[in-house]
Amino acid sequence: MATVAQPARPRPGRRGRARAAEPAAPAPARTRGRTSHRPRVAGGVVWIGVFGALLAGVVFVNVSVLRLNVQLDRLDSRRVELKGEIAALSSQISSTEASPLIQALARKRLGLLPAQGAETAYLDLTPRSK
């Protein structure tokens, strides 16, 4: 009987690659989804534009908030000034209103009258040097 020899199997080398005794069969061709690079570049430009618009919007909002804070600070300082003026005017009004009240009480209780200009005498209270 005759025996048929089997073809030799390729042995793995040091790196684990098979030694090719026969030329490798060509790999099947892959089909690509995109045949042109144009849409990808155009899409990148669109995204850059979108992000640029968003950043411009954020900057605009921050500038608006900064302006409002400056305006609020001015109004707050003006409010403090007006409160001071109101307090000074209230004090002036109360002292002006209190004078006739004090005069009326002095007349009723003590019988005092305001002094006339001709009847007024002034005293010099400065110490005399010797």
C-alpha positions in Angstrom: 0.0 0.0 0.0 1.0 3.4 -0.8 0.9 6.2 1.7 0.5 9.9 0.8 2.6 12.4 2.7 0.8 15.2 4.3 2.0 18.8 3.6 4.1 20.3 6.3 2.4 22.6 8.7 4.0 26.0 9.3 5.6 26.3 12.8 5.3 29.4 14.9 8.5 31.3 15.2 9.8 33.2 18.1 7.3 36.0 17.8 4.4 33.6 17.3 4.0 34.3 13.6 3.5 31.6 11.2 6.1 31.2 8.5 4.5 31.4 5.2 5.5 28.5 2.9 2.8 29.6 0.5 2.0 33.2 -0.5 -0.8 34.6 1.7 -4.2 34.9 0.1 -5.2 38.6 -0.4 -7.4 40.0 2.3 -11.0 40.6 1.3 -11.5 44.3 0.4 -13.3 46.4 3.0 -16.0 48.8 1.9 -15.7 52.2 3.5 -18.8 54.1 4.7 -17.3 57.4 3.6 -15.8 57.8 0.2 -14.9 61.5 0.6 -13.3 63.5 3.4 -15.2 66.7 2.6 -18.2 66.1 5.0 -15.9 65.4 7.9 -14.0 68.6 7.4 -17.1 70.6 6.9 -18.6 69.0 10.0 -15.5 70.1 12.1 -15.9 73.6 10.9 -19.5 73.6 11.9 -18.7 72.3 15.4 -16.0 75.0 15.7 -18.6 77.6 14.7 -21.1 76.2 17.2 -18.5 76.2 20.1 -17.4 79.7 19.1 -20.9 81.0 19.2 -21.5 79.4 22.6 -18.3 80.9 24.0 -19.3 84.3 22.6 -22.6 83.9 24.4 -20.9 83.1 27.7 -18.6 86.1 27.3 -21.6 88.3 26.5 -23.5 87.1 29.6 -20.5 87.6 31.8 -19.9 91.2 30.6 -23.6 91.9 31.1 -23.5 90.6 34.7 -20.3 92.6 35.3 -22.0 95.8 34.1 -25.0 95.1 36.3 -22.8 94.6 39.3 -21.0 97.9 38.7 -24.4 99.6 38.4 -25.6 97.9 41.5 -22.5 99.1 43.4 -23.1 102.7 42.3 -26.8 102.5 43.3 -25.8 101.0 46.7 -23.4 103.8 47.4 -26.0 106.4 46.4 -28.5 104.7 48.7 -26.0 105.1 51.6 -25.5 108.8 50.8 -29.3 109.3 50.7 -29.8 107.6 54.0 -27.2 109.9 55.5 -28.9 112.9 54.1 -32.3 111.7 55.4 -30.8 111.2 58.9 -29.3 114.8 58.8 -32.6 116.3 57.6 -34.6 114.4 60.2 -32.3 115.7 62.9 -32.6 119.2 61.6 -36.4 118.9 61.5 -36.6 117.5 65.0 -34.4 120.3 66.4 -36.5 122.9 64.6 -39.8 121.4 65.8 -38.5 121.0 69.3 -37.6 124.7 69.8 -41.2 126.1 69.9 -42.2 123.2 72.1 -39.5 124.0 74.6 -40.4 127.7 74.5 -44.1 126.8 75.2 -43.2 124.6 78.1 -40.9 127.3 79.6 -43.7 129.8 79.4 -46.3 127.6 81.0 -44.3 125.9 83.8 -41.6 128.5 84.6 -43.1 131.7 83.3 -40.1 132.5 81.2 -40.1 134.7 78.1 -37.6 135.0 75.3 -35.1 137.8 75.8 -35.4 140.9 73.5 -32.3 142.0 71.5 -32.1 145.4 73.4 -32.2 143.7 76.8 -29.5 141.2 76.1 -26.1 141.6 77.9 -23.0 139.6 77.1 -20.4 138.5 79.6 -16.7 138.0 78.8 -15.6 134.7 80.4 -12.0 134.7 79.1 -9.4 134.7 82.0 -7.5 137.9 82.4 -3.8 137.8 82.5 -1.9 139.5 85.3 
